[in-house]
Amino acid sequence: MNVLVAGATGYLGRFVVQELKRRGYWIRALARNPKRLVEPGPFLAPAVWDQIDDLFVGEVTQAETLLGLCDGIEVVFSSVGLTRQKDNLTFHDVDYQGNVSILDRARNGLVEKFVYVSVFNAQRMAHLAIVKAHEDFVRTLQDSGLPHTIVRPTGYFSDIGEYLQMARSGRAYLIGDGRKHLNPIHGADLAQVCVDAIAGDDDEVPAGGPVVYSQNKIAELAFSILGKRPRITGIPVWMVRTAIKAMRLFDKHAADLFDFFATASQYENVAPGYGKHTLDDYFRQLVD
């Protein structure tokens, strides 16, 4: 089958390209900056330039650049989303409207299925800008009549890498008491879930990694990998909320992103486990 990968230069998108190629799919990658496909991505994400069959250069926020995007495509996978703000774009511009532009092209073609990556525990965080943008698109996709699967990861290993950075600095800061649990998932393991969804029948697939950790345990693990004595400080939630309000006056996008991570950290984020990668091995690879 012919698959379009939108978000191919991102952390998850790179692993999805790799997994699709391993299974023998024909791959078209949508990229704004093709040069990013040549080099490895951050957090141990692979280079995938030699694994794509066709390159489509376009911008999801400029619908006119996407004409022909889905010609000959049978499955669309999208992990398109805004992390670092550029060109004054918002989560609505990219996570919602950008994906709507891709969906419009899919509906005009012969696409048989759309696989989209959203957020775990979205119903508890629907008031947050980043989650609202994701879920607004989920509802649009559901209303489109196109067969689809929504993949809901608990968290990427790439995000958890921040714990190692804090441990390197000598102290890890957690929001609250650090007792909440999560089972984050490696990009390669999540890619297998996403590619399995192509042939699967589930409308939604919540997905986490094989090991459940408390936030405190993750911080302790990071210090242990570095051979350092754990120094962990819990920051009261009210203090974090005050900081977010102040940050919003100067950088709304950064405040919204911080608000998402702060809010998510106050819930149990444990989903059915997939894959084999553990944070122990991942942290060791980052250190090496």
C-alpha positions as a printed Julia matrix, in Angstrom:
288×3 Matrix{Float64}:
   0.0    0.0    0.0
   1.01   3.61  -0.57
   1.25   5.64   2.65
   1.63   9.37   3.19
   3.57  10.31   6.33
   2.79  13.85   7.46
   5.18  14.87  10.2
   8.03  12.78   8.81
  10.7   15.1   10.23
   9.34  14.84  13.79
  10.34  12.42  16.54
   7.53   9.92  15.97
   7.24  10.47  12.21
  10.82   9.33  11.65
  10.2    6.04  13.45
   6.95   5.54  11.53
   8.81   5.92   8.23
  11.36   3.38   9.45
   8.67   0.9   10.5
   6.66   1.3    7.3
   9.76   0.63   5.21
  10.59  -2.42   7.33
   7.16  -3.84   6.47
   7.44  -3.09   2.78
   5.11  -0.1    2.38
   5.62   2.56  -0.3
   6.17   5.89   1.47
   5.56   9.51   0.5
   6.91  11.96   3.08
   5.46  15.44   3.5
   8.13  17.88   4.66
   8.51  21.62   4.85
  12.3   21.35   5.05
  13.57  18.18   3.26
  17.1   18.7    4.59
  15.88  17.63   8.02
  15.22  14.13   6.68
  18.91  13.66   5.85
  20.27  14.06   9.38
  19.25  12.15  12.52
  16.7   13.93  14.67
  17.1   14.8   18.34
  16.57  12.21  21.08
  17.99   9.35  18.98
  15.41   9.64  16.2
  16.79   8.19  12.93
  17.59   9.85   9.62
  15.08   8.59   7.03
  16.04  10.2    3.73
  17.07   6.86   2.21
  13.84   5.17   3.31
  11.24   7.34   1.59
  10.07   6.63  -1.95
   8.66  10.04  -2.76
   9.12  13.5   -1.29
   6.36  16.09  -1.23
   7.48  19.57  -0.2
   4.67  21.62   1.27
   3.4   23.55   4.28
   0.31  22.33   6.12
  -0.53  25.93   7.03
  -0.58  26.88   3.35
  -3.25  24.69   1.77
  -2.36  25.77  -1.75
   1.01  24.01  -1.42
  -0.7   20.65  -0.78
  -2.38  20.16  -4.16
  -1.75  16.59  -5.28
  -0.53  15.55  -1.84
  -2.73  12.46  -1.67
  -2.69  11.47  -5.34
  -2.18   7.7   -5.44
  -2.2    7.47  -1.62
  -4.22   4.78   0.16
  -3.38   5.56   3.8
  -2.56   8.85   5.5
  -0.62   8.94   8.76
  -0.3   12.29  10.53
   1.61  13.28  13.64
   1.72  16.92  12.53
   1.77  19.26  15.49
   3.34  22.47  16.72
   6.0   22.28  19.41
   8.21  25.3   18.97
   6.39  28.38  17.83
   7.44  29.75  14.46
   6.06  32.52  12.27
   3.5   33.42  14.96
   1.6   30.16  14.3
  -0.71  28.78  16.98
  -1.76  25.26  17.97
  -5.04  25.92  16.15
  -3.16  26.9   12.98
  -1.04  23.73  12.87
  -2.55  20.96  14.99
  -6.1   21.67  13.84
  -6.18  23.63  10.58
  -3.01  22.06   9.2
  -4.43  18.59   9.66
  -7.77  19.7    8.21
  -5.91  20.75   5.06
  -4.38  17.27   4.85
  -7.8   15.69   5.44
  -9.3   17.78   2.66
  -6.72  16.4    0.23
  -7.37  12.87   1.5
 -11.11  13.16   0.95
 -10.54  14.39  -2.58
  -8.46  11.31  -3.39
  -8.76   7.57  -2.97
  -7.54   7.41   0.62
  -8.94   4.41   2.47
  -7.85   5.26   6.02
  -6.47   8.12   8.13
  -4.31   7.37  11.2
  -3.89  10.34  13.53
  -1.9   10.8   16.73
  -3.63  12.77  19.48
  -3.3   12.87  23.28
  -3.98  10.44  26.13
  -6.36  11.68  28.86
  -7.6   14.33  26.43
 -11.05  14.47  28.07
  -9.43  15.76  31.27
  -7.41  18.46  29.54
  -9.82  19.69  26.86
  -9.5   23.27  28.14
  -5.81  23.45  27.18
  -4.99  25.05  23.82
  -2.85  22.19  22.51
  -5.36  19.5   23.52
  -8.33  21.48  22.18
  -6.63  21.8   18.79
  -5.95  18.05  18.66
  -9.46  17.11  19.71
 -11.14  19.62  17.41
  -9.42  17.81  14.56
 -10.38  14.41  15.99
 -14.06  15.45  15.83
 -13.62  16.74  12.29
 -12.01  13.45  11.27
 -14.8   11.47  12.94
 -17.41  13.53  11.09
 -15.64  13.12   7.74
 -16.88   9.59   7.14
 -13.34   8.45   6.34
 -12.24   5.27   8.16
  -9.74   6.26  10.82
  -7.83   5.33  13.95
  -6.86   7.79  16.69
  -3.67   6.76  18.5
  -3.36   8.19  22.02
   0.16   7.86  23.51
   0.78   8.56  27.18
   4.0   10.42  26.43
   7.11  10.17  24.25
  10.53   9.12  25.47
  11.79  12.3   23.82
   9.84  14.36  26.37
  11.04  12.23  29.29
  14.61  12.97  28.23
  14.19  16.27  30.08
  14.57  14.36  33.35
  18.09  13.4   32.32
  18.9   17.02  31.49
  17.75  18.1   34.95
  19.78  15.34  36.59
  22.85  16.51  34.68
  22.34  19.99  36.09
  22.35  18.52  39.59
  18.7   18.8   40.62
  15.38  17.54  39.23
  12.26  19.64  39.69
   8.88  17.9   39.74
   5.43  19.45  39.77
   3.64  18.33  42.92
   4.71  15.32  44.96
   5.91  13.19  42.02
   3.73  10.23  42.97
   1.62  10.09  39.81
   2.4    7.24  37.4
   2.97   7.03  33.66
   4.25   4.54  31.12
   5.87   6.63  28.38
   6.6    4.93  25.07
   9.65   4.89  22.79
   9.17   6.23  19.27
  10.02   2.86  17.71
   7.44   1.04  19.85
   4.77   3.66  19.18
   5.55   3.46  15.46
   4.66  -0.23  15.53
   1.32   0.64  17.14
   0.66   3.27  14.46
   1.51   0.96  11.57
  -0.55  -1.85  13.1
  -3.48   0.59  13.09
  -3.43   0.68   9.3
  -4.87  -2.82   9.13
  -6.63  -2.68  12.52
 -10.31  -2.1   13.22
 -10.06   0.03  16.36
 -11.3    3.61  16.22
  -8.98   4.55  19.08
  -5.82   2.98  20.48
  -4.42   4.23  23.81
  -0.75   3.27  24.0
   2.0    3.35  26.58
   5.33   1.64  27.06
   5.99  -1.71  28.79
   7.02  -0.25  32.18
   5.04   1.96  34.57
   7.05   4.53  36.56
   6.24   7.15  39.14
   7.61  10.6   38.34
   9.92  10.28  41.33
  11.2    6.95  40.03
  12.02   8.47  36.64
  14.02  11.24  38.31
  15.84   8.74  40.52
  16.62   6.61  37.49
  18.13   9.59  35.66
  20.45  10.34  38.57
  21.36   6.66  38.89
  22.34   6.41  35.21
  24.63   9.41  35.7
  26.08   7.98  38.91
  24.82  10.92  40.96
  23.02  11.16  44.27
  19.34  12.04  43.67
  18.41  15.64  44.44
  14.71  16.05  43.75
  12.56  19.07  44.56
   8.77  19.11  44.32
   7.25  22.44  43.32
   3.74  23.14  44.68
   1.11  23.15  41.95
  -0.19  26.58  42.97
   3.28  28.03  42.47
   3.52  26.51  39.0
   0.1   27.94  38.09
   1.26  31.38  39.19
   4.39  31.07  37.05
   2.33  30.02  34.02
   0.09  33.08  34.4
   3.15  35.34  34.5
   4.75  33.55  31.54
   1.58  34.0   29.51
   2.09  37.78  29.56
   5.37  37.44  27.64
   5.17  34.14  25.69
   1.69  32.67  25.34
   2.84  29.69  23.28
   5.48  28.62  25.81
   2.98  29.12  28.62
   0.39  26.94  26.85
   2.97  24.19  26.31
   4.17  24.35  29.92
   0.54  24.32  31.07
  -0.01  21.1   29.14
   2.92  19.28  30.75
   2.05  20.68  34.19
  -1.57  19.56  33.91
  -0.73  16.13  32.49
   1.67  15.52  35.37
  -1.23  15.72  37.84
  -3.01  12.67  36.4
  -2.31   8.97  36.22
  -1.15   8.47  32.62
  -1.07   4.7   32.27
  -2.33   2.99  29.11
  -2.01  -0.57  27.77
   1.68  -1.34  27.35
   3.37  -1.98  24.01
   6.92  -2.65  22.88
  10.11  -3.5   24.71
  12.1   -0.29  25.17
  12.69   0.9   28.74
  13.81   4.25  30.11
  16.85   2.54  31.64
  18.2    1.67  28.21
  17.06   4.95  26.68
  18.81   7.09  29.3
  21.99   5.02  28.88
  21.88   5.57  25.12
  21.45   9.31  25.59
  24.42   9.39  27.95
  26.56   7.37  25.51
